[in-house]
Structures are given as structure tokens and as C-alpha cells.
Amino acid sequence: MPKYVLLSTLTPEGRKTLHQHPERIRAVDDEIATFGCRVIDQYAVLGPYDFVTVVEAPDNETVAHLSVDLGSRGTVNMMTLPAISINDFASQLQRSEQLGHN
């Protein structure tokens, strides 16, 4: 299944909710599963984002729907990125089609 990186930033309302109900962190994993997606790994981070979540999803449309749904609550802003494994990327670089290769 394709993998995606979700970069999340809590809104002021989201910080308040999470502070009052820290169990929400784990509950989101179950909600993600209802979309047919699976959380592979999740980190709380410092910097411009609050969380980095790696998920598997059936396709781009499903993960886009998931991101919109999570963001619609007004507690988090999401950036969703498709992730390509290094092995798959390296394989593509070995293809015969090359524009910048003499």
C-alpha cells in the first residue's frame, strides 16, 4: 500500500483539546483506520509542525479525504505528502530515460 507523511500543526483549539484530553492522540489512530488507512509511525516534533505521522493508504484520493476530514474539525492543520521508498526511487533513477545524462 502507498505510504504518506502527514505533517500536523495544532490550532489554538487543538492545543486546548489535547491538553484537556491527551488520550485523543491514540484515538486519532483508530479514526484513521476507519478510512482504510493504517498508522505506521507517529512522532511529536519541535519546530513548525507538532506531529509527523506516517500512514499507509489505499490511494491518493483516500488519504486526501482523510486529511480534509481531520482538518475539518478546526483542531489541526495538515500537510499531506506522498512518500516514495528509497529503493523505488533508486530504481527509477536507473531507467534508460534520462534528460540530464550525457
C-alpha positions as CSV (number, residue, x, y, z in Angstrom):
1,M,0.0,0.0,0.0
2,P,1.3,3.5,-0.7
3,K,2.8,5.5,2.2
4,Y,2.1,9.1,3.1
5,V,3.6,11.6,5.5
6,L,1.1,13.8,7.4
7,L,2.6,16.9,8.9
8,S,0.3,18.3,11.5
9,T,0.1,21.6,13.3
10,L,-2.4,22.1,16.2
11,T,-4.6,25.1,16.1
12,P,-5.2,27.0,19.4
13,E,-8.4,24.9,19.8
14,G,-6.5,21.8,19.1
15,R,-3.9,22.6,21.7
16,K,-6.6,23.2,24.3
17,T,-8.4,19.9,23.4
18,L,-5.2,17.9,23.5
19,H,-4.2,19.4,26.8
20,Q,-7.6,18.6,28.3
21,H,-7.8,15.1,26.7
22,P,-4.4,13.7,26.0
23,E,-6.0,10.3,25.1
24,R,-7.0,12.0,21.8
25,I,-3.6,11.2,20.4
26,R,-4.3,7.5,20.3
27,A,-8.0,7.9,19.4
28,V,-6.9,9.5,16.1
29,D,-5.1,6.3,15.1
30,D,-8.5,4.4,15.3
31,E,-10.2,7.1,13.4
32,I,-7.6,6.9,10.6
33,A,-8.2,3.2,10.5
34,T,-11.9,3.8,9.6
35,F,-10.7,5.2,6.3
36,G,-8.9,2.0,5.5
37,C,-5.6,3.6,6.4
38,R,-3.0,2.4,8.9
39,V,-0.7,4.5,11.1
40,I,2.9,3.1,10.7
41,D,4.7,5.6,12.9
42,Q,4.0,8.8,14.7
43,Y,6.2,11.4,16.3
44,A,5.7,14.6,18.3
45,V,8.2,17.1,17.0
46,L,9.6,20.5,17.7
47,G,9.6,23.2,15.0
48,P,6.9,24.4,12.6
49,Y,5.0,21.1,12.9
50,D,3.7,19.4,16.0
51,F,3.4,15.9,14.7
52,V,4.7,13.7,11.9
53,T,2.6,10.7,11.1
54,V,3.4,8.1,8.5
55,V,0.4,6.2,7.2
56,E,-0.4,3.6,4.6
57,A,-3.5,4.4,2.5
58,P,-5.1,2.6,-0.5
59,D,-4.7,5.6,-2.8
60,N,-4.3,9.4,-3.1
61,E,-8.0,10.0,-3.0
62,T,-8.4,8.2,0.3
63,V,-5.6,10.0,2.0
64,A,-6.8,13.3,0.6
65,H,-10.3,12.6,2.1
66,L,-8.7,11.6,5.4
67,S,-6.7,14.9,5.5
68,V,-9.7,17.0,4.7
69,D,-11.8,15.2,7.3
70,L,-9.2,15.6,10.1
71,G,-8.7,19.2,9.2
72,S,-12.4,20.0,9.1
73,R,-12.7,19.8,12.9
74,G,-10.7,23.0,13.2
75,T,-8.2,21.5,15.7
76,V,-5.3,20.7,13.3
77,N,-3.8,22.0,10.0
78,M,-2.5,19.2,7.8
79,M,0.1,18.9,5.0
80,T,0.0,15.5,3.3
81,L,2.9,14.2,1.2
82,P,3.1,11.0,-0.8
83,A,6.2,9.1,0.3
84,I,8.4,7.1,-2.1
85,S,10.7,4.4,-0.7
86,I,14.4,5.0,-1.4
87,N,14.6,1.6,-3.2
88,D,11.7,2.5,-5.5
89,F,13.2,5.9,-6.1
90,A,16.7,4.5,-6.9
91,S,15.1,2.0,-9.3
92,Q,13.6,4.9,-11.2
93,L,16.9,6.6,-11.5
94,Q,18.3,3.5,-13.2
95,R,15.8,3.7,-16.0
96,S,17.0,4.3,-19.6
97,E,15.0,7.6,-19.9
98,Q,17.4,10.4,-18.9
99,L,17.2,14.1,-19.8
100,G,20.2,15.4,-17.9
101,H,22.5,12.4,-18.5
102,N,25.1,12.5,-21.3
